[in-house]
Amino acid sequence: MSNLALLGGKPVFEKPLEWREFWPPVDKRTAAKLEELYLSRQWTAFDETEVEFTRAFAAHHGTHHGIFMINGTVTLQCALGAYGIGPGDEVIVPALTWYATAMAAHYVGARPVFVDIESNSLCIDPEKLEAAITERTKAIIPVHLYGSMADMDRIMAIAKRHSLRVIEDCAHMHGGIWGGARVGSIGDVGSFSFQHSKTMSSAEGGICITNDAEIAERIFRMKHIGYGPGQLPGKAASGPPPGLLCYPFRATAFQALLLQEQLGELDERLVRYQRAVEYMEDRLRESTMIRFQERGKRAEKQGYFGWLMIFDHPEYMDIPLDAIQRAICAEGLPVLRTWDPVYRFVLFNLNADTYRIDQPCEVSEHASSRILWLMHAYLGLEADQLERIVDAIEKVLVDVGKLKASAR
């Protein structure tokens, strides 16, 4: 192990390993299909391409209905709205998640309620969740975060006891399986994002899946300015139910086509990701004191949006996280910080009287200050690249004295 690149040594990767250079996936077959669609001029959501993808994605995740939309925020918004959740209601969300989870509740007029996370999975803590329920609580949005699944057994039991709806935020967990059930099929509605960095990507896009035909139709009407499934422009056979707010949240056939091509490779991709995680964590457990995010308790197939390293061992606690990040990035491996808890996130600007926090979110506060992560696309690299990724991390952490010196 040579000197740290941060201190003038040679970096492990002379050219930084930027994920945008190999993600999202591209291939000539998909390019040819995109050209065919382009030349057909049938670019809108009314094309059969969208119908084929939504059916396939819903079936892949164990449900009967899929409703495709422009992003994974409006999918949450429409799922809540379809159940009539609105002003005066409360929706429980984890304190550590992308802030759109909470904003979706705000968009329908409800109040988001922030609940702390488990220290091992980093997903919402079921015990603290139940303590936050009041007579105003109408729904829970558990988030399957980065590389773990929320404890759906306990969450569904709590929801049943209190007659609450469960909207699974699966933006990070495409293809995951919990106790024999696909994520998104366990709650009342599953919500997925296909934003540029996600495990399945179409730059922007999202989908709701459900086994409830009535709710599926309400969500479809909400995203499609009131039209029902199969109704063409200007040929509405019926209108939306009274009071159901409907929006122009349609995506395009181009996005559906991109995702249909990626869906066939999803399971194989997750197997590859899992092998990469096992290799890297096994090596780093032998040489470092890094703590890793634990998989969901009943995870059978684990999805990944990112791979997390938690630097909260006493050996690392007196080293600023920024110093660790700078040192690893200097080796050519661009690791990222996670978000602050939602209520402190720079883009979250709601007034304090529009959300609720009853209990201190100490685990979320601590975790967000000690996490670095790699985007999932790195997990799909070849074995020699994975080896060098571990080399870069080990190089920084093998001599903690030098690392501490670099932080001064």
ChimeraX attribute file (.defattr): number of C-alpha atoms within 10 A of each C-alpha:
attribute: neighborCount
match mode: 1-to-1
recipient: residues
	/A:1	12
	/A:2	11
	/A:3	14
	/A:4	23
	/A:5	22
	/A:6	18
	/A:7	13
	/A:8	10
	/A:9	13
	/A:10	14
	/A:11	22
	/A:12	23
	/A:13	18
	/A:14	12
	/A:15	10
	/A:16	14
	/A:17	17
	/A:18	14
	/A:19	16
	/A:20	10
	/A:21	8
	/A:22	13
	/A:23	18
	/A:24	17
	/A:25	12
	/A:26	12
	/A:27	8
	/A:28	8
	/A:29	9
	/A:30	17
	/A:31	12
	/A:32	11
	/A:33	15
	/A:34	17
	/A:35	11
	/A:36	12
	/A:37	17
	/A:38	13
	/A:39	10
	/A:40	9
	/A:41	9
	/A:42	16
	/A:43	17
	/A:44	15
	/A:45	19
	/A:46	18
	/A:47	16
	/A:48	13
	/A:49	21
	/A:50	26
	/A:51	18
	/A:52	13
	/A:53	23
	/A:54	22
	/A:55	17
	/A:56	19
	/A:57	25
	/A:58	22
	/A:59	16
	/A:60	17
	/A:61	22
	/A:62	19
	/A:63	21
	/A:64	19
	/A:65	22
	/A:66	28
	/A:67	27
	/A:68	30
	/A:69	30
	/A:70	23
	/A:71	22
	/A:72	25
	/A:73	26
	/A:74	26
	/A:75	31
	/A:76	31
	/A:77	24
	/A:78	30
	/A:79	30
	/A:80	27
	/A:81	24
	/A:82	21
	/A:83	16
	/A:84	15
	/A:85	22
	/A:86	18
	/A:87	13
	/A:88	11
	/A:89	19
	/A:90	25
	/A:91	30
	/A:92	27
	/A:93	26
	/A:94	30
	/A:95	30
	/A:96	29
	/A:97	26
	/A:98	20
	/A:99	22
	/A:100	18
	/A:101	27
	/A:102	28
	/A:103	22
	/A:104	24
	/A:105	31
	/A:106	20
	/A:107	19
	/A:108	19
	/A:109	17
	/A:110	25
	/A:111	25
	/A:112	27
	/A:113	23
	/A:114	27
	/A:115	27
	/A:116	26
	/A:117	27
	/A:118	18
	/A:119	16
	/A:120	15
	/A:121	22
	/A:122	29
	/A:123	29
	/A:124	30
	/A:125	21
	/A:126	23
	/A:127	15
	/A:128	17
	/A:129	21
	/A:130	17
	/A:131	11
	/A:132	17
	/A:133	20
	/A:134	11
	/A:135	8
	/A:136	12
	/A:137	22
	/A:138	24
	/A:139	24
	/A:140	27
	/A:141	27
	/A:142	27
	/A:143	27
	/A:144	30
	/A:145	27
	/A:146	27
	/A:147	26
	/A:148	27
	/A:149	30
	/A:150	29
	/A:151	22
	/A:152	22
	/A:153	14
	/A:154	14
	/A:155	22
	/A:156	20
	/A:157	12
	/A:158	18
	/A:159	18
	/A:160	12
	/A:161	10
	/A:162	16
	/A:163	13
	/A:164	17
	/A:165	22
	/A:166	26
	/A:167	26
	/A:168	27
	/A:169	30
	/A:170	27
	/A:171	28
	/A:172	26
	/A:173	29
	/A:174	29
	/A:175	23
	/A:176	26
	/A:177	23
	/A:178	22
	/A:179	14
	/A:180	11
	/A:181	15
	/A:182	22
	/A:183	31
	/A:184	31
	/A:185	23
	/A:186	22
	/A:187	22
	/A:188	19
	/A:189	28
	/A:190	29
	/A:191	31
	/A:192	28
	/A:193	31
	/A:194	24
	/A:195	18
	/A:196	15
	/A:197	21
	/A:198	24
	/A:199	28
	/A:200	28
	/A:201	20
	/A:202	24
	/A:203	16
	/A:204	18
	/A:205	27
	/A:206	27
	/A:207	26
	/A:208	31
	/A:209	32
	/A:210	26
	/A:211	19
	/A:212	13
	/A:213	11
	/A:214	11
	/A:215	20
	/A:216	23
	/A:217	19
	/A:218	25
	/A:219	28
	/A:220	29
	/A:221	26
	/A:222	27
	/A:223	25
	/A:224	22
	/A:225	16
	/A:226	23
	/A:227	23
	/A:228	21
	/A:229	16
	/A:230	11
	/A:231	14
	/A:232	11
	/A:233	8
	/A:234	7
	/A:235	9
	/A:236	14
	/A:237	10
	/A:238	10
	/A:239	11
	/A:240	18
	/A:241	10
	/A:242	6
	/A:243	7
	/A:244	16
	/A:245	18
	/A:246	20
	/A:247	15
	/A:248	13
	/A:249	20
	/A:250	21
	/A:251	23
	/A:252	20
	/A:253	23
	/A:254	21
	/A:255	26
	/A:256	25
	/A:257	20
	/A:258	22
	/A:259	21
	/A:260	20
	/A:261	17
	/A:262	20
	/A:263	19
	/A:264	13
	/A:265	11
	/A:266	17
	/A:267	18
	/A:268	10
	/A:269	19
	/A:270	22
	/A:271	14
	/A:272	15
	/A:273	23
	/A:274	17
	/A:275	12
	/A:276	21
	/A:277	18
	/A:278	10
	/A:279	15
	/A:280	17
	/A:281	18
	/A:282	11
	/A:283	15
	/A:284	18
	/A:285	12
	/A:286	9
	/A:287	13
	/A:288	17
	/A:289	18
	/A:290	18
	/A:291	17
	/A:292	18
	/A:293	19
	/A:294	15
	/A:295	19
	/A:296	25
	/A:297	15
	/A:298	17
	/A:299	20
	/A:300	15
	/A:301	21
	/A:302	23
	/A:303	31
	/A:304	30
	/A:305	24
	/A:306	25
	/A:307	23
	/A:308	25
	/A:309	18
	/A:310	19
	/A:311	22
	/A:312	19
	/A:313	13
	/A:314	9
	/A:315	12
	/A:316	19
	/A:317	11
	/A:318	11
	/A:319	19
	/A:320	16
	/A:321	20
	/A:322	15
	/A:323	17
	/A:324	24
	/A:325	20
	/A:326	19
	/A:327	27
	/A:328	26
	/A:329	22
	/A:330	24
	/A:331	26
	/A:332	19
	/A:333	27
	/A:334	19
	/A:335	22
	/A:336	17
	/A:337	16
	/A:338	18
	/A:339	18
	/A:340	20
	/A:341	26
	/A:342	23
	/A:343	20
	/A:344	13
	/A:345	14
	/A:346	11
	/A:347	10
	/A:348	15
	/A:349	11
	/A:350	11
	/A:351	8
	/A:352	9
	/A:353	7
	/A:354	12
	/A:355	18
	/A:356	17
	/A:357	16
	/A:358	11
	/A:359	12
	/A:360	12
	/A:361	18
	/A:362	13
	/A:363	18
	/A:364	25
	/A:365	17
	/A:366	14
	/A:367	23
	/A:368	17
	/A:369	19
	/A:370	20
	/A:371	22
	/A:372	23
	/A:373	18
	/A:374	19
	/A:375	20
	/A:376	25
	/A:377	23
	/A:378	21
	/A:379	25
	/A:380	19
	/A:381	16
	/A:382	11
	/A:383	12
	/A:384	8
	/A:385	15
	/A:386	18
	/A:387	15
	/A:388	14
	/A:389	23
	/A:390	17
	/A:391	19
	/A:392	24
	/A:393	23
	/A:394	17
	/A:395	22
	/A:396	26
	/A:397	22
	/A:398	14
	/A:399	13
	/A:400	16
	/A:401	9
	/A:402	14
	/A:403	22
	/A:404	15
	/A:405	11
	/A:406	16
	/A:407	15
	/A:408	8
